[in-house]
Amino acid sequence: MASRRSPVPFIAAGVVGILLIVGIRLLVGGGSDDGNAGGGTTPATAGTGIPTPTARPDCVPVSVAASSEKAALLGKIAVSYSQSGRTVNGACYDITVRSVASGTAETALANDWDPDVYGAQPDVWTPAASTWIGLLRNDLQTNDKPADLVPDTTESVTSTPLVLAMPEPMATAMDWPKKELGWADVLGMVEAKGGWASKGHQEWGTFTLGKTNPNSSTSGLAATVGTLVAATGTSSDLTLADLKDAKVRDFAEKVERSVIHYGDTTLTYLSNLQRADDAGAALNYVSAVAVEEKSVLDYNAGNPSGDPATLGKHKPPRVPLVAIYPKEGTLYSDSPYVVLNATWSTPEKQAGAKDFLEYLRLPEQQKVFTDANFRTYDGKAGTPITSSKYVDADGVKITLKPPAANVLAGVRDLWTELRKPARVLLVLDVSGSMGQPAGTEGATRLDLAKKAAINGLDQLTDTDEVGLWAFTSGMNSPQEFYTELTPIAPLKADRADIKSQIDALSPSKATPLYAVTRAASDFMTGSEDDSKINAVVLMTDGQNEYTPDSDLDGLLDKLTRSGQENGVRIFTIAYGEDADLGTLQKISEATRAAAYDARKPESINKVFADVLSNF
């Protein structure tokens, strides 16, 4: 089987055109899951919204690369650290925090952290979980890099366990809270005849799972490990032998088949669930989502992003989520604090970094974390957890240890084999504006987009099914506004043809955005395959310019009704400064998908990688 989202193409896709100083993801403003988190998209502009202490000319600067879900809190604490007057051997330090997705930072560190690509080189890396440290150690060895970049032991600064978040009525139907639930119960519901009808709720349909891509997301990786451990029937350490066990593989593959689509962050699911709840349809979107405990509290507060700046701006949901702590055991996102032994750092900076760690673990700073729905570094719950009936301070009965580095690498590879296959229609804009210069010498917007699309295809397996449409007005085709260049078929058969067709695209006339969206939705809905992730990836650099179809409200109504009845989702990419970002967001929201922002054309390669992490 062809490699899918293996480290090599994933790294390659991330290196070309990545702009960590740009907030690439449209729908994510903060987020409590670090996928971005990662690979994966940094959900907020690095530095934006993160407090920064006033630089003191006599103090040594220390750079911290932090996972997105806690970066703003670390920035807040960094300001108080600066104001505290602390010194180390007479030296003072200014701590600067940047939000860098754990997967992205792991990739950067495994490849010497190019500052032109990833931004300032950090003195400290604090990913969401220790699993990323294990993967870094494995990748450093694979890349023949010095293994001592990361110390043998690290300390945690805060924590939150992985849970299965379920709408309360669904959890109750499965006998929560009287019965302990876990991955075996998920599998039972996946295999149950009639799905939710087996629990007396035919109106809820089949059991569906929201789970992020383990190559990019901390929760996705933790959920994959948790599923595999559950499949062994024990809570002992996961081994390479377990990954070869036919029973384990079968269990995990069946769970993966219930996934509605993957993604780079759980916020896609939580935001869509909030909109479904607003419309009175919370029980018709997803049955469970693998998230961190903190996310359950954030969602129930009406703030699924977990961003303190948006708290209180949306009412709590009518249907709250409850946290299911898998009875087979679960991993913690333990936020390790890694003082890097890097060539670009210095002993003086490392001394300041270690002092900031001591400051972070003081009771006053730990309360900053627990007030924001985290637990302390040693797992103790704060008031938001102990006062909520939807989470349980003592819910984690079995804490799993992160697998060994080589086993974690094996988990990534196994997921590539077992994940749910995709059936994707690429719909690419070839209107005249795609011929505009794109800021790179001699390149147009279309040149960059073609390269990004071709690179992105390398992340899909030979068994994934992909088709290609190009759209603009006045085309020499029966539809006039689009043409089918390659019919949907397994990539094993048409990979070379699709790449050739993409490479041959050239810019032409106007942008029939609404018409082609309608046509693509109808086509995919009419040929939907329930065993696959059915989706459209639509990229455009303009606004609708096709007068025969200018009814946006009618389109959105149709997409909303269709989205409630089937699993076809439309992931949109707003490409270039003239793209109609707001409309594309509405289209994706109507189909319970996500919109991506590539208004800086040079970011398109990274954005394509993030979009394809949904499959």
C-alpha positions in Angstrom: 0.0 0.0 0.0 1.3 3.5 -0.8 2.3 5.5 2.2 -0.3 7.9 3.4 0.7 10.9 5.5 3.9 9.2 6.4 6.5 11.5 7.9 8.4 12.1 4.7 5.7 13.7 2.5 4.1 15.3 5.6 7.4 17.1 6.4 7.9 18.0 2.8 4.5 19.5 2.6 5.0 21.5 5.7 8.4 22.9 4.7 7.4 24.5 1.4 5.6 27.8 2.0 4.8 27.3 5.6 4.2 30.6 7.4 3.9 30.1 11.1 3.5 33.9 11.6 0.3 33.7 9.7 -2.9 32.3 11.1 -3.8 29.9 8.3 -6.9 28.3 9.7 -10.0 30.4 9.2 -12.4 28.7 11.6 -10.1 28.3 14.5 -9.4 31.1 16.8 -7.7 29.3 19.7 -8.5 25.8 20.5 -7.9 23.4 23.3 -6.7 20.6 21.1 -3.2 20.9 19.8 -3.2 19.5 16.3 -2.5 22.0 14.8 -2.5 21.8 16.0 -0.1 19.4 14.0 2.2 19.2 10.8 -1.1 20.8 11.4 -2.1 24.4 11.5 -1.2 26.8 14.2 -4.8 27.9 15.1 -4.0 31.4 16.1 -1.4 33.8 14.6 1.8 33.2 16.5 2.1 36.0 19.0 -1.3 37.4 18.4 -3.4 37.5 21.5 -0.4 36.2 23.6 0.7 38.6 26.2 4.4 39.6 25.9 6.4 41.2 28.7 8.0 44.6 28.0 11.6 44.0 26.9 14.2 45.1 29.4 17.5 46.0 27.7 19.6 44.4 30.5 17.7 41.1 30.5 18.3 38.0 28.5 15.5 37.0 26.1 14.3 33.4 26.3 12.0 32.0 23.5 9.4 29.4 24.3 7.5 27.5 21.6 4.3 26.3 23.2 1.3 24.2 22.1 -1.6 26.4 21.1 -4.0 25.4 23.8 -1.8 26.9 26.6 0.3 29.5 24.8 -1.9 32.5 25.9 -1.8 31.3 29.5 2.0 30.9 29.4 2.2 34.4 27.9 0.2 35.8 30.8 2.4 34.0 33.3 5.5 35.3 31.4 4.4 38.8 32.1 4.0 38.2 35.8 7.4 36.5 35.8 9.0 39.6 34.3 7.3 41.8 36.9 8.3 39.5 39.8 11.9 40.7 39.8 13.3 37.1 39.8 17.0 36.7 38.8 19.4 33.8 38.4 22.9 34.5 39.6 22.1 38.2 39.2 20.7 37.9 35.6 17.1 38.7 34.7 15.2 37.1 31.9 12.4 38.1 29.5 10.3 35.1 28.4 8.6 35.4 25.0 5.9 32.7 24.2 4.9 31.7 20.6 2.1 29.4 19.7 3.6 26.6 17.6 1.6 23.4 17.0 3.2 20.3 18.6 3.4 18.3 15.4 4.8 21.3 13.5 7.4 21.9 16.2 8.3 18.2 16.2 8.9 18.3 12.5 11.0 21.5 12.8 13.2 20.2 15.6 13.7 16.9 13.7 15.1 19.0 10.8 17.3 21.6 12.6 14.5 24.2 12.9 14.9 26.5 9.9 14.0 30.0 11.2 13.1 31.2 7.7 10.4 28.5 7.6 9.3 28.1 11.2 10.2 31.4 12.8 12.5 32.1 15.8 14.5 29.1 17.1 13.2 28.3 20.6 15.2 27.7 23.8 12.2 25.8 25.2 9.7 23.5 23.6 6.5 22.7 25.5 4.3 20.4 23.4 0.8 19.3 24.5 2.0 15.8 25.4 5.1 13.7 26.0 4.1 11.5 23.0 5.6 14.2 20.8 9.0 13.9 22.6 9.0 10.2 21.9 8.3 10.8 18.2 11.0 13.5 18.1 13.6 11.1 19.6 12.6 8.5 16.9 12.8 11.0 14.1 16.1 12.5 15.3 17.6 9.0 15.2 16.1 8.4 11.7 17.5 11.6 10.4 20.9 11.0 12.0 20.6 14.0 14.2 22.1 14.4 17.7 19.9 12.6 20.2 20.8 14.9 23.1 18.7 17.8 21.8 16.1 16.6 24.3 17.0 15.8 27.9 16.4 12.3 29.3 13.7 13.5 31.7 11.3 16.4 31.6 8.9 18.1 33.9 5.2 18.8 33.3 3.7 22.3 33.6 -0.1 21.4 33.4 -2.2 18.4 32.3 -5.5 17.3 31.0 -6.6 13.7 30.1 -8.0 12.4 26.8 -11.7 11.7 27.0 -14.6 10.7 24.8 -17.0 13.7 24.7 -20.6 12.6 24.1 -23.8 14.6 24.0 -25.4 13.9 27.4 -28.6 12.1 26.1 -26.4 9.7 24.0 -24.2 9.0 27.0 -27.3 8.4 29.2 -28.6 6.0 26.5 -25.4 4.0 27.0 -26.1 3.9 30.8 -23.7 6.7 31.8 -22.9 7.5 34.5 -23.9 4.2 36.2 -21.8 2.2 33.7 -18.1 2.7 33.0 -17.7 3.1 29.2 -14.7 2.8 26.9 -13.4 2.0 23.4 -15.0 -1.5 23.6 -18.4 0.2 24.0 -17.6 2.4 21.0 -16.9 -0.7 19.0 -20.1 -2.3 20.3 -22.1 0.6 19.0 -20.3 0.7 15.7 -21.2 -3.0 15.1 -24.7 -2.8 16.6 -27.5 -3.5 14.1 -29.3 -0.3 13.4 -26.8 1.8 15.3 -28.6 3.9 17.9 -31.8 2.0 17.2 -30.2 -0.7 19.4 -30.6 1.8 22.2 -34.1 2.8 21.3 -33.1 5.9 19.3 -33.5 5.2 15.6 -33.7 8.9 15.0 -30.0 9.3 15.9 -28.8 7.1 13.1 -25.5 5.3 13.1 -22.8 5.8 15.8 -20.3 8.2 14.4 -16.9 9.3 15.8 -15.0 12.5 15.5 -11.2 11.9 15.7 -8.3 14.0 14.5 -5.3 13.0 12.4 -2.6 11.4 14.7 0.2 12.8 12.6 -0.9 16.3 13.5 -3.1 16.3 16.6 -2.3 15.4 20.2 -5.8 14.1 20.8 -5.8 12.1 17.6 -2.5 10.4 18.5 -3.7 9.7 22.1 -7.0 8.3 20.8 -5.2 6.0 18.4 -2.9 4.7 21.2 -5.9 4.3 23.5 -7.8 2.3 20.9 -4.9 0.0 20.3 -4.4 -0.6 24.0 -8.1 -1.3 24.5 -7.8 -3.8 21.6 -5.1 -5.8 23.5 -7.5 -6.5 26.3 -4.9 -5.2 28.8 -3.7 -1.9 30.1 0.0 -2.8 29.8 2.5 -0.9 27.7 1.8 -1.1 23.9 4.5 -3.0 22.0 5.4 -3.5 18.4 4.1 -7.1 18.7 0.7 -5.7 19.6 0.7 -3.6 16.4 1.1 -6.8 14.4 -1.6 -8.7 16.2 -4.5 -9.4 13.8 -7.1 -9.0 16.6 -5.7 -5.6 17.6 -5.6 -4.4 14.0 -9.2 -5.6 13.4 -10.5 -3.8 16.5 -8.8 -0.5 15.6 -9.8 -0.7 11.9 -13.5 -1.1 12.9 -13.3 1.9 15.2 -11.7 4.0 12.5 -14.5 3.1 10.1 -17.0 5.1 12.3 -15.0 8.3 11.9 -16.9 11.0 10.0 -13.7 12.7 8.8 -10.3 13.4 10.3 -8.8 16.9 10.8 -6.0 19.0 12.2 -7.9 20.1 15.3 -10.9 19.0 17.3 -12.3 22.5 17.1 -13.7 21.6 13.7 -16.0 19.1 15.4 -16.8 21.3 18.4 -17.6 24.4 16.3 -19.8 22.4 14.0 -21.5 20.8 17.0 -22.2 24.2 18.5 -23.8 25.3 15.3 -25.9 22.1 15.2 -26.9 22.7 18.8 -28.0 26.3 17.9 -30.2 24.8 15.2 -31.7 22.2 17.5 -29.8 19.3 15.8 -27.0 18.5 18.2 -27.9 14.8 18.2 -27.7 14.4 14.5 -24.1 15.4 13.9 -21.6 13.2 15.8 -22.0 10.6 18.6 -18.6 11.1 20.3 -15.5 13.1 19.8 -12.0 12.2 21.1 -10.9 15.4 22.9 -9.2 16.5 26.0 -11.1 17.0 29.2 -10.6 20.7 29.2 -12.5 20.9 25.9 -15.6 19.5 27.4 -15.7 22.3 30.0 -14.9 24.9 27.3 -17.7 23.7 25.0 -20.2 23.6 27.8 -19.3 27.2 28.6 -20.2 28.1 25.0 -16.6 28.6 24.2 -15.4 25.6 22.2 -12.1 27.3 21.1 -11.1 27.7 24.8 -9.9 31.2 23.9 -10.3 33.4 27.0 -11.0 36.4 24.7 -14.2 34.7 23.4 -15.5 33.4 26.7 -19.0 34.7 27.4 -19.8 35.7 23.8 -21.9 32.6 23.1 -24.5 31.0 25.4 -23.9 27.5 26.7 -25.3 24.7 24.6 -28.8 23.3 25.0 -27.3 19.8 24.8 -24.1 19.7 26.9 -21.2 17.2 26.5 -20.2 14.8 29.1 -16.7 13.3 29.5 -16.3 9.6 29.2 -13.0 8.4 30.7 -12.1 5.2 28.7 -12.3 2.3 31.2 -9.4 0.6 29.4 -7.2 3.6 30.3 -6.2 6.9 28.8 -3.3 9.1 28.1 -2.7 12.5 29.6 -1.7 15.6 27.7 0.9 16.3 30.2 2.5 19.5 28.7 6.2 18.6 29.2 8.7 21.5 29.4 11.7 20.7 27.3 14.8 22.9 27.8 16.5 22.3 24.5 20.2 21.5 24.3 20.3 23.2 20.9 23.2 24.7 19.1 21.4 28.0 18.8 20.7 28.3 22.5 23.2 29.2 25.3 23.8 28.0 28.9 22.6 31.4 30.1 19.3 31.2 28.2 18.9 27.6 29.5 19.4 28.8 33.1 16.6 31.4 32.6 14.4 28.7 31.0 14.8 26.4 34.0 13.9 29.3 36.4 10.7 30.0 34.4 9.8 26.3 34.8 10.2 26.6 38.6 8.0 29.7 38.5 5.3 27.9 36.4 5.0 25.1 39.0 4.4 27.4 41.9 0.8 27.3 43.3 -0.1 30.7 42.1 0.7 29.9 38.5 -0.9 26.4 38.7 -4.1 28.2 39.7 -4.0 30.1 36.4 -4.1 26.8 34.6 -6.8 25.2 36.7 -9.0 28.3 36.4 -8.7 27.7 32.7 -10.1 24.1 32.9 -6.7 22.4 33.0 -5.5 20.2 35.9 -2.2 20.8 37.7 1.0 19.3 36.5 0.5 16.4 38.9 -3.1 15.8 37.8 -5.0 17.6 40.6 -8.4 19.1 39.6 -9.3 22.7 40.2 -12.7 24.2 41.0 -14.0 24.2 37.3 -13.6 20.4 37.3 -14.8 19.6 40.8 -17.9 21.8 40.5 -19.0 20.3 37.1 -21.4 17.4 36.8 -20.2 16.7 33.2 -16.6 15.9 34.1 -15.2 13.8 37.0 -12.1 14.8 39.1 -11.5 11.0 39.7 -12.7 9.9 36.3 -9.3 8.5 35.1 -9.0 5.1 36.6 -6.1 3.9 34.5 -3.4 6.2 33.3 -1.6 4.9 30.2 2.1 5.5 29.7 3.2 6.9 26.4 4.6 4.0 24.3 8.3 3.8 23.4 9.5 6.0 20.6 9.7 3.2 18.0 6.2 2.0 19.0 4.8 5.5 18.5 6.3 5.6 15.1 4.7 2.3 14.4 1.4 3.6 15.6 1.6 6.4 13.0 2.4 3.9 10.3 -0.4 1.5 11.4 -3.0 4.3 11.3 -2.0 5.0 7.8 -3.0 1.5 6.9 -6.2 1.2 9.0 -7.8 4.7 8.8 -11.0 5.2 7.0 -10.5 5.6 3.2 -11.4 8.8 1.4 -13.5 9.7 -1.7 -12.6 13.2 -2.6 -13.4 15.6 -5.5 -10.9 18.3 -6.1 -12.6 21.4 -7.6 -10.0 24.0 -8.7 -10.6 27.6 -9.8 -9.0 28.4 -13.2 -10.6 31.9 -13.6 -8.5 34.7 -15.1 -7.4 36.1 -11.7 -5.5 32.9 -11.1 -3.0 34.2 -13.6 -2.0 37.1 -11.4 1.5 37.2 -9.9 1.8 35.5 -6.6 4.8 37.3 -5.0 7.3 34.6 -6.1 9.5 35.6 -9.0 7.9 34.4 -12.2 5.1 32.5 -10.5 1.3 33.1 -10.7 -1.3 32.1 -8.2 -2.2 29.1 -10.4 1.5 28.0 -10.5 1.7 27.8 -6.7 -1.8 26.2 -6.4 -0.9 23.5 -9.0 2.3 22.7 -7.1 0.4 22.5 -3.8 -2.3 20.2 -5.2 0.3 17.9 -6.7 2.3 17.8 -3.5 -0.9 17.1 -1.5 -1.8 14.1 -3.6 1.3 12.4 -2.3 -0.3 12.2 1.1 -3.1 10.0 -0.1 -2.9 6.2 -0.6 -3.4 4.3 -3.8 -6.8 3.1 -2.5 -8.1 6.6 -1.9 -10.5 7.7 -4.6 -9.9 11.2 -6.1 -11.4 13.1 -9.0 -10.6 16.5 -10.5 -12.8 19.3 -11.8 -11.6 22.7 -13.1 -14.1 25.6 -13.1 -14.5 29.0 -14.8 -17.2 30.5 -17.0 -17.6 29.8 -20.7 -15.9 26.5 -20.7 -16.2 24.3 -23.7 -18.1 21.6 -21.9 -21.8 20.6 -21.5 -22.0 22.4 -18.1 -20.3 25.6 -19.4 -18.9 26.4 -15.9 -16.8 23.3 -15.1 -15.2 20.4 -16.8 -14.4 17.0 -15.4 -10.8 16.4 -16.1 -10.5 13.1 -14.2 -13.4 10.9 -13.0 -13.3 9.7 -9.4 -11.2 6.5 -9.2 -8.6 4.9 -7.0 -5.4 6.9 -7.1 -3.5 3.7 -8.0 -5.2 4.0 -11.4 -5.2 7.7 -12.0 -2.5 9.4 -9.8 -0.3 10.2 -12.8 -3.2 11.4 -14.9 -4.5 13.7 -12.2 -1.0 15.2 -11.7 -0.7 15.7 -15.4 -4.1 17.3 -15.7 -3.4 19.7 -12.8 0.0 20.6 -14.3 -1.7 21.5 -17.5 -4.3 24.0 -16.0 -4.3 27.5 -17.3 -6.3 30.6 -16.2 -9.4 31.7 -18.2 -12.5 33.7 -17.4 -14.9 34.5 -14.5 -15.7 32.6 -11.3 -19.0 30.6 -11.2 -18.6 29.9 -7.5 -22.2 29.1 -6.5 -23.0 27.0 -9.6 -19.9 24.8 -9.3 -20.5 24.3 -5.5 -24.1 23.3 -6.2 -23.0 20.9 -9.0 -20.2 19.3 -6.9 -22.5 18.8 -3.9 -25.1 17.2 -6.2 -22.6 14.9 -7.9 -21.0 13.7 -4.6 -24.3 13.2 -2.9 -25.6 11.2 -5.8 -22.6 8.9 -5.7 -21.9 8.8 -2.0 -20.1 5.7 -0.6 -20.9 5.2 3.1 -17.8 3.2 3.7 -15.6 6.2 2.8 -15.1 9.9 3.8 -17.0 11.7 1.1 -15.9 15.2 0.5 -15.3 18.1 -1.9 -12.2 20.3 -1.7 -13.0 23.5 -3.4 -10.3 26.2 -4.0 -11.1 29.6 -5.4 -9.4 33.0 -5.5 -12.4 35.1 -6.2 -16.1 35.9 -5.6 -19.1 34.6 -7.5 -19.2 36.3 -11.0 -21.7 34.0 -12.7 -25.1 35.8 -13.0 -27.1 32.7 -14.0 -26.6 31.5 -10.4 -26.2 34.3 -7.9 -28.6 32.9 -5.2 -26.3 32.4 -2.2 -29.2 32.0 0.3 -30.8 29.3 -1.8 -27.4 27.5 -2.1 -26.8 27.6 1.6 -30.3 26.3 2.3 -29.8 23.4 -0.1 -26.4 22.6 1.4 -27.7 22.7 5.0 -30.5 20.3 4.2 -28.2 18.0 2.2 -25.6 18.1 5.0 -28.2 16.9 7.6 -29.1 14.0 5.4 -25.7 12.7 4.2 -22.0 12.8 4.9 -20.7 14.9 2.0 -18.7 17.8 3.3 -17.3 20.8 1.4 -13.9 21.9 2.6 -13.1 25.3 1.0 -9.9 27.2 0.5 -9.9 31.0 0.2 -6.9 31.6 -2.0 -5.5 35.1 -2.6 -6.5 38.5 -1.3 -9.6 38.7 -3.5 -11.2 35.4 -2.3 -14.7 35.7 -0.7 -13.6 34.4 2.7 -17.0 35.0 4.4 -19.0 33.1 1.7 -16.6 30.2 1.7 -16.9 29.9 5.5 -20.7 29.8 5.2 -20.5 27.0 2.5 -18.2 24.9 4.7 -20.3 25.5 7.8 -23.5 24.5 6.0 -21.9 21.1 5.2 -20.3 20.7 8.6 -16.8 21.0 7.3 -14.1 23.7 7.6 -12.9 26.6 5.6 -9.2 27.4 5.2 -7.5 30.8 4.7 -4.7 31.0 2.1 -5.1 34.7 1.3 -1.3 34.9 1.2 -0.7 32.8 -1.9 2.7 31.5 -0.7 0.9 29.7 2.1 -1.2 27.5 -0.2 1.1 24.5 0.0 0.8 24.3 3.8 -3.0 24.9 3.6 -3.4 22.1 1.1 -1.6 19.8 3.6 -3.9 20.9 6.4 -7.0 20.4 4.3 -6.0 16.9 3.3 -5.4 16.0 6.9 -9.2 15.6 7.1 -8.9 12.5 5.0 
